[in-house]
Amino acid sequence: MQQMAILEPGKFYHVYTQGNNKETVFKEKENYYYFLQLYRKYISPYADTFAYCLLPNHFHLLIRVREEELIMNPDTLGEPRIINLVRQFQHLLNAYAKAINIRYNRTGSLFQERFKRKEITSEAYFTRLVFYIHHNPQHHGLIEDFSDWPYSSYHSILSKGTTVLQRENVLDWFGGRASYKNFHEENAADFTSTMPLLEEDEL
C-alpha cells in the first residue's frame, strides 16, 4: 500500500477516491454539478486545478497546491491562519455526503475513509496523467469515446468559456489546442502506454 502524501504548498498531486464499497456517489447529472459547486467553494481558493473527471463511483483530480494561503480568521480576532488543504478536502467530501444522504434518504459514510493523493514528480507523469484522467470513462467502459463524457475537464480546456481550470497552462504544456487534442486522440488507441506511470493510481 502506498504511503499517503501530505498536500504541500507549491507541489502537484493526483487526488482520487471512490465510493465506500465502490458505491455509486453520482446518481444523476445534478449530483455532478453540485459536487463541482462544492469543489469551487472548498478547494478552488487554495489549489489550482489542471484536470478532473467525475465518474459514477469515483473521481480523479490533478491539482497544484498554492503557496501558503493566509486568511483572516474572525474567531482569533483577525490573526492569520494557514489553510490545511487535506481538511478542505474532508469538508468537501463531508458536505457532499451529507447532501446525498438527505437527498436519497440514506445513512452512513459515502466515500472511502481516506482520499488518496500521490505527488506528481516528473513532467512525463503530468502529461500522461492529464490524458489518463480524461480517458477514464472510456477505460472503465462507461462510454465508447472518452470525449463524449460530460463530467470531465477535457472540453472545458478546449473551450473559451469562463473556467476556474488552469486552461492556458494546460494548453501551453501540450503546445496549443490542436496538439492537446491530438495527444488525447492518438493515445486513446493505446491506453496501455500510460500504465507504467499510473499503475499504482488505479482504482
C-alpha positions as CSV (number, residue, x, y, z in Angstrom):
1,M,0.0,0.0,0.0
2,Q,1.4,3.4,-1.0
3,Q,2.1,5.9,1.7
4,M,-0.4,8.8,1.7
5,A,1.3,12.1,0.7
6,I,0.5,15.3,2.6
7,L,-0.5,18.2,0.4
8,E,2.4,20.6,0.4
9,P,2.3,24.2,-1.0
10,G,3.7,24.5,-4.5
11,K,3.5,20.8,-5.3
12,F,1.4,18.9,-7.8
13,Y,-0.8,15.9,-6.8
14,H,-3.1,13.3,-8.3
15,V,-6.1,13.2,-5.9
16,Y,-8.6,10.4,-6.2
17,T,-11.1,8.4,-4.2
18,Q,-14.2,6.2,-4.7
19,G,-17.5,5.4,-3.0
20,N,-17.4,3.3,0.1
21,N,-17.5,-0.3,-1.1
22,K,-17.5,1.1,-4.6
23,E,-21.0,2.6,-4.1
24,T,-22.3,5.0,-6.7
25,V,-21.7,8.5,-5.5
26,F,-23.0,10.4,-8.5
27,K,-26.5,9.1,-9.3
28,E,-27.8,11.8,-11.7
29,K,-26.4,14.8,-13.5
30,E,-27.4,17.2,-10.8
31,N,-25.1,15.4,-8.4
32,Y,-22.1,16.0,-10.6
33,Y,-22.9,19.7,-10.9
34,Y,-23.4,20.0,-7.1
35,F,-20.1,18.4,-6.4
36,L,-18.3,20.8,-8.7
37,Q,-20.1,23.7,-7.0
38,L,-18.8,22.5,-3.6
39,Y,-15.4,22.0,-5.1
40,R,-15.2,25.6,-6.2
41,K,-16.2,26.6,-2.6
42,Y,-13.8,24.4,-0.6
43,I,-10.8,23.7,-2.9
44,S,-10.5,26.2,-5.7
45,P,-9.5,29.1,-3.5
46,Y,-6.5,27.1,-2.3
47,A,-5.4,24.8,-5.2
48,D,-5.0,25.2,-9.0
49,T,-6.9,22.5,-10.9
50,F,-5.4,21.3,-14.2
51,A,-7.7,18.3,-14.9
52,Y,-10.6,16.4,-13.4
53,C,-13.1,13.6,-14.2
54,L,-16.1,12.6,-12.2
55,L,-17.4,9.1,-12.7
56,P,-20.4,7.3,-11.1
57,N,-18.4,5.8,-8.2
58,H,-15.1,7.7,-8.1
59,F,-13.3,10.8,-9.3
60,H,-9.8,12.0,-10.3
61,L,-8.2,15.4,-9.9
62,L,-4.9,16.9,-11.0
63,I,-4.1,19.8,-8.7
64,R,-1.3,22.1,-7.6
65,V,-1.4,23.4,-4.0
66,R,-1.0,27.1,-4.0
67,E,1.7,28.7,-1.9
68,E,0.8,29.0,1.8
69,E,-2.6,30.8,1.8
70,L,-3.2,33.0,4.8
71,I,-6.8,34.1,5.6
72,M,-8.2,36.2,8.4
73,N,-9.9,34.1,11.0
74,P,-12.6,36.1,12.9
75,D,-12.5,33.5,15.7
76,T,-9.0,34.6,16.5
77,L,-9.5,38.4,16.4
78,G,-8.2,38.7,12.9
79,E,-5.0,36.7,13.3
80,P,-4.0,34.8,10.2
81,R,-4.1,31.0,10.0
82,I,-2.8,28.6,7.4
83,I,-5.4,26.7,5.4
84,N,-5.0,22.9,5.6
85,L,-5.9,21.5,2.2
86,V,-6.4,18.0,3.5
87,R,-9.0,19.4,5.8
88,Q,-10.6,21.3,3.0
89,F,-11.0,18.0,1.0
90,Q,-12.6,16.4,4.1
91,H,-15.0,19.4,4.3
92,L,-15.8,18.9,0.6
93,L,-16.5,15.2,0.8
94,N,-18.4,15.5,4.1
95,A,-20.6,18.3,2.7
96,Y,-21.4,16.3,-0.4
97,A,-22.1,13.1,1.5
98,K,-24.4,15.0,3.8
99,A,-26.4,16.4,0.9
100,I,-26.6,13.0,-0.8
101,N,-27.7,11.3,2.4
102,I,-30.6,13.8,2.7
103,R,-31.5,13.7,-1.0
104,Y,-31.6,9.9,-1.2
105,N,-32.7,9.1,2.4
106,R,-29.5,7.1,3.1
107,T,-27.2,6.9,6.1
108,G,-23.5,6.2,6.7
109,S,-20.3,7.1,5.0
110,L,-20.4,7.7,1.3
111,F,-16.7,7.8,0.4
112,Q,-13.7,5.7,1.4
113,E,-12.4,6.7,4.8
114,R,-9.3,8.5,3.3
115,F,-9.0,10.0,-0.1
116,K,-5.8,9.1,-2.0
117,R,-3.2,11.5,-3.1
118,K,0.1,11.0,-5.0
119,E,2.7,13.6,-5.7
120,I,3.5,14.2,-9.4
121,T,7.2,14.2,-9.6
122,S,8.0,14.2,-13.3
123,E,6.9,16.0,-16.5
124,A,6.1,12.7,-18.1
125,Y,3.8,11.8,-15.2
126,F,2.0,15.1,-15.5
127,T,1.5,14.7,-19.3
128,R,0.2,11.2,-19.0
129,L,-2.0,11.9,-16.0
130,V,-3.9,14.6,-17.9
131,F,-4.7,12.1,-20.6
132,Y,-5.4,9.3,-18.1
133,I,-7.9,11.4,-16.2
134,H,-9.8,12.4,-19.3
135,H,-9.7,8.9,-20.8
136,N,-11.1,7.2,-17.6
137,P,-14.7,6.9,-18.6
138,Q,-13.7,5.0,-21.8
139,H,-11.2,3.0,-19.8
140,H,-13.9,1.8,-17.5
141,G,-16.3,1.0,-20.3
142,L,-18.8,3.7,-19.5
143,I,-18.7,5.3,-22.9
144,E,-17.2,4.4,-26.3
145,D,-15.4,7.7,-26.8
146,F,-13.9,9.5,-23.8
147,S,-14.5,12.9,-25.4
148,D,-18.3,12.4,-25.1
149,W,-18.2,12.2,-21.3
150,P,-19.8,15.4,-20.0
151,Y,-18.2,15.4,-16.5
152,S,-14.5,15.9,-17.2
153,S,-12.3,18.9,-18.0
154,Y,-11.5,17.7,-21.5
155,H,-13.9,20.0,-23.3
156,S,-13.6,22.8,-20.8
157,I,-9.9,23.0,-21.6
158,L,-10.7,23.2,-25.3
159,S,-13.4,25.8,-24.9
160,K,-13.0,29.6,-24.4
161,G,-15.7,30.0,-21.8
162,T,-15.1,31.1,-18.2
163,T,-13.5,28.4,-16.1
164,V,-11.5,28.0,-12.8
165,L,-9.3,25.5,-14.6
166,Q,-5.7,26.3,-15.4
167,R,-6.7,26.1,-19.1
168,E,-3.9,28.2,-20.6
169,N,-1.3,26.4,-18.6
170,V,-2.5,23.0,-19.8
171,L,-2.8,24.1,-23.4
172,D,0.7,25.7,-23.3
173,W,2.0,22.5,-21.8
174,F,0.8,20.4,-24.8
175,G,1.7,23.1,-27.3
176,G,-1.7,24.5,-28.1
177,R,-5.3,23.3,-28.6
178,A,-4.5,21.2,-31.7
179,S,-1.6,19.4,-30.0
180,Y,-3.6,18.9,-26.8
181,K,-6.5,17.3,-28.8
182,N,-4.1,15.2,-31.0
183,F,-2.3,13.8,-28.0
184,H,-5.6,12.6,-26.5
185,E,-6.8,11.1,-29.7
186,E,-3.5,9.4,-30.6
187,N,-3.1,7.8,-27.1
188,A,-6.7,6.7,-26.9
189,A,-5.8,3.9,-29.3
190,D,-3.0,2.7,-26.9
191,F,-4.2,3.3,-23.4
192,T,-1.7,0.8,-22.0
193,S,1.1,3.3,-22.7
194,T,0.0,5.3,-19.6
195,M,0.0,2.3,-17.2
196,P,3.7,2.1,-16.3
197,L,3.4,5.6,-14.7
198,L,0.0,5.2,-13.3
199,E,-0.5,1.6,-12.2
200,E,-0.4,2.5,-8.5
201,D,-3.1,5.1,-9.0
202,E,-5.7,2.7,-10.5
203,L,-9.0,2.4,-8.6
